[in-house]
């Protein structure tokens, strides 16, 4: 089968490798679409950061069709349309018992420990897969993973109906956070984003107000919109000192700040502490998702949530290396990009 194998920084090759053979509890999935996440791009450029045993295929956001099910892979048959968790939990550790599978102490993650979904086939534990309704396109289903990341962040925030939300950044995760906040019943949803195209998309998916940080100060505008208090909950969906500081500054006293964007800068704890102490803020971070994916799949199957809204580009598998190599310099031109594998 064809797979995009990562060897070292700027060294990924499309090549033929053996097809995976499912064990008794495995399901072999023919990958149809795979999402490109910035974490994959960062590993390509600078890794290994979270890759434990290269060479291997990257990628963890996917949709596909069941090709073969192991003898103990209950409930699955060839032809089933699926998406699923991008890792194998152990099912027995403390965190698995709490259904926090993304924090499993013994997990094997796709694109980190084992081959990911930048390949024609991949293996998944049968308990990690979710069935897609016929009305859901496989293209849209490949965006369920980032939507699940956003839903976990909203759940971790303990959002209550009517609370105000401020989101820094309207990239794929910022837009997914906007949709998740809307479906959870947030009051005002305020999004700060320098690109007009992304601000327009934020309004389309549920933001009540958008801010152009090049023309107005986010802190001033958020406080104008929240009775001078600041947002109940803020999310940094970018991942930098400046954007986390902005999220903190726009949050009311005793509010909550979610760190969802991936940080690649050196430590800057002092600026975070200044904001945290001044307003008695509570900070939390998220790592992927667990049971949120089941919830998102149900919402998508019921057409109550449309994560395909954030997809703006689909490329053929043959272009994946070239595209990721140029991703950072062109990322402002698109939102979520999918790779059509099969």
Number of C-alpha atoms within 10 A of each C-alpha: 11 18 26 26 24 26 17 15 13 16 13 23 15 18 11 13 13 9 15 14 14 19 16 14 16 23 29 24 29 24 26 24 30 29 27 24 19 17 16 20 20 18 20 22 17 11 19 17 11 13 19 14 13 18 18 22 25 29 23 26 25 32 31 29 22 23 18 20 24 18 12 13 19 14 9 21 15 14 13 18 25 25 29 25 28 27 24 23 24 15 18 14 17 13 17 19 12 12 16 17 26 21 18 21 15 15 17 16 20 25 27 25 19 21 27 26 30 33 28 23 26 26 27 23 22 21 18 21 20 19 16 21 18 10 10 17 13 23 22 19 29 30 29 27 27 25 31 27 23 30 28 24 26 22 14 14 22 11 19 15 13 15 16 24 31 31 31 26 25 28 24 28 25 28 31 28 35 31 25 26 30 20 15 17 15 21 16 22 29 27 31 28 23 16 17 13 14 25 22 14 17 30 17 14 20 22 26 16 17 24 20 15 16 11 8 11 13 24 18 13 19 29 17 12 16 18 9 14 15 26 30 23 29 30 33 27 26 22 18 18 18 12 20 26 16 22 27 32 24 29 29 23 20 15 21 25 29 23 22 24 23 17 13 10 9 8 9 10 9 9 14 16 13 13 19 22 12 11 16 15 20 16 17 14 17 18 14 21 22 22 16 21 25 19 13 23 25 17 14 21 18 13 13 11 19 21 26 19 18 26 18 13 12 15 14 13 22 14 12 20 19 10 18 22 15 11 17 13 9 10 14 12 12 16 20 21 21 26 24 22 24 15
